[in-house]
């Protein structure tokens, strides 16, 4: 039968993956401190994934995976360039790709990005789901297609889902079964790769003010930024020196 991982957006499962997971998604919205390992009752297992298989099950299991709020995940995606404007552009591109390749049995030409957002919000709110591949109409294609359309970029797909949810809802990537059954090493699952954004400033005081502001206002984003160490690298503090450094 195999083991599956899935991400739950406000308890709605998406991106199911047999015997593996999506590192590129982890890299985009989570940080190492978001990984948790905790005891949970079997009866809490997601009914959209497991049906009533664990409803009356006694005892506990150890959940392993990532957990973070919608707002934090959305803010992190925006660091990598995700936005409403880009998502709309990528949605139009996805429509062209899917139409050119004849992926759907219906036309996407009249479907706007705003309608797409309204549909996925309605699907998540109503907990409507299917694991059959159905492409006869737009809503069915979304419930069987991870709430996205063929040809849609991953980051815009993720951002679109996050954009219709309340800030305080949770995003949870359940890796329990793929880790426990040996498909994914736990240390491997905890590894997150991303390139830090280097912020260049005129002097040391700018580094102090900006870094402290990020830590205070956006603590969930501070690990994505790096500042030049003026003392260690003996960098001159001035506007002209900054111009030379950039050049």
N, C-alpha and C positions, 0 to 999 in steps of 0.2 A: 504493500500500500504506500509506503514512503512516509516521510515526515514533511511538514509544511511550516513555513514562516509566513507571517502576514502583518501588515501595518493596520492598526485600527485608528481611524480618525473619528473622535467622539463615539467610540464603540462600533464604528462601521468598518468592516475589514476590506482592505484593498491591497493590491500587489502581492497576492498569494504566490509563493514560490516553492516548488517541490524540491526537497533535499538541498536547499541552498537559500540564499538571501540576496538582497541588493545592496552591495557596499556603496554604490554611488549615491543611493538615497541616504544612507547613514552619514556619508561624508558631507552631505548638503544641509542636513537639519539637526544633527546631533553632535555633542562633544563627549569625550570619555566619561565625564562625571554624570552624564545622563544614563549610563548603564546601571541597571539595578538587578539584584538577585534577592528575592524575598518569598517567604512562604505565603501561599494563598489557598483558600478552600477550592476544592474541585468544582463545587457548585457555582463558582464565580466565572468559570470559563465561558467565553463568548458564545451565546446561543446561535448567532448567525453563522459561526464557524462549525460548532459541534452539535447543533440541534439540542435535543434533550438528553444526549448521551451522558452528561455529567450532572444532570439536575438533582438526582437523588444520591449521588456518589458521596460517601463519607471520606473524611481525611483531607490531607493537604498535598500540594505539590510545590516545587520551587520554581517560580517564574524567573526567567532570564531574558533580559532584553532592554530596550531603551524606552524612556518615558520623559516627555516634556510637554509644555503647554503649546497651544496653537500659536499664540502671539510670539513666543520665543522662536519657534520653528519658522514662522513667516518672516520675522526680522532677519534671521540668519540667511534665508533664501535671498532676501533683498540685497544682502552683501554681495552675493554672486550674480547680481544683475536682474533678478526676477522683479517684475512689476506688473501692474495692470496693463500698462501700455504695451509692454513686451508680450504679455500673455495673449492680448487681443491680436497682435501681429502674428504670433506663432500659431494661434487658432486658425487664422485665415490661411496660413501656409499649410497647416495640417489638412484643412478642407481640400485644398488643391491637390495635395499628394494623394489623399484617399480617393478623390474623384478620378484622378488620372489613372490610378491603379485599379479602379473598380472594386474597392474593398467592401462597399456597402450595397445593399439591394434597394436603397432609397437615395434620394437626392439631399445633399447637405446645403445646397445653394442658398436656401431661404433661412437657414438657421444661423442666428447671430450669436456672438460671444455672450451677450447678456442672457439670452435664452438658455444657452449651455449652463451658465452659472445657476440659473433658476431651477433647471432640471436636476443638477447634482445636489443642490441644497434640498430639494423635495425628496429625492431618493434617500439621502442620508437621514433626514428627519423621519421619514416613514419606515426606515430600515428595510427597504425593498432590495432584494438581492436574488441573483440567479447565477449558477455556475455553468449553465448551458450557453453555447455560443449562438446568440440570437442577434441578427442584424436586419430584421425586417422593418424596424422603425427606430427613431433616434433614442427614445428612452430605453428600449430593450438593449440597444447596442451599448449604452452607458452602464447598465447594470451588469452586463457580461463582459465589459471591456475596461474594468478598473476605473470607471468614472472619467474616462478620457476618450479621445478620438484617435484614430490611426494617423500617424504622422505628427502628432503633437509632441513638442519637446518635453523632456522629463521635468525640468525645473518649472516650466510654465504650467505643466500638468499638476505638479505638487502645489504650486502657489495658488492655482485656481481653487483647488479643494480647500486649502487653508483659508482662502479669502471669504468663503461662505459660512465659516464656523465662528462661534464666539471665542474671544481671546482666551478665556479661562478653561475651555475644553482641552482634553488631553490627546496627544498623539502618542501611541504606544506601539513599538515594534516588537512583536513576540517572536523570540528566537529560541524559546524553550525546547521544542521538540527537535529542531535541527542540531542544537548543541548536545542535547542528551543522547541522541542516537548517533553521534559521531560524525555527522555530515559537516559540521562547522566547529572548529576549535574555538573554545571560549576566548582565549587570548587573541585569536584572529578576529573574532567578532568585536572585541573591544578596541581594535586598532582603527583609528580614524585618520585619514590623510587629507590634509588641506594645506594650501599655501597661504602664509600670512601676508597681509597687506602692509607694506612698508610706508610709514608716514614720515615725510621729510619736513623738518622745521628749521627756522633760522637759528634757534639757540636752545639751551638747556631748559630755560623757564617755560618755553612753549611745550616742550615734551612733558614737563611736570603738570602744567595746566590741562593739556589735552588728555593725557593718560588718566589723570585723576577724574576728569569729567566723564570719560567713558566708563570708568569703574563705578562711578556714582550713578550715572543715568542709564547706562546700558551694560550692566555687569555680565549679562549673558553673551555679550559680543566682544568683550575685552581680549579674549584669547585669539581673536582673528587679526589683531593688529600688532605691529612691531615698530619700535622707534630706534633711531640710531643712538648709540651710546657715545656721547660727545667725549667723555673722559677716556674711554677705552681706545677709541680710534683716533683721538687727537684731532677731531674735526673742528675747524674754525667756526665761531658763532657770528654769522653776519648774513645779510641778504645776498651780497655778492658771492660769498662762499657757497651759499645754497644754489645759486645759479650755476656756478662752476661744477658743483657736485652733480646736479641734474644733467648738465651738458656732458 
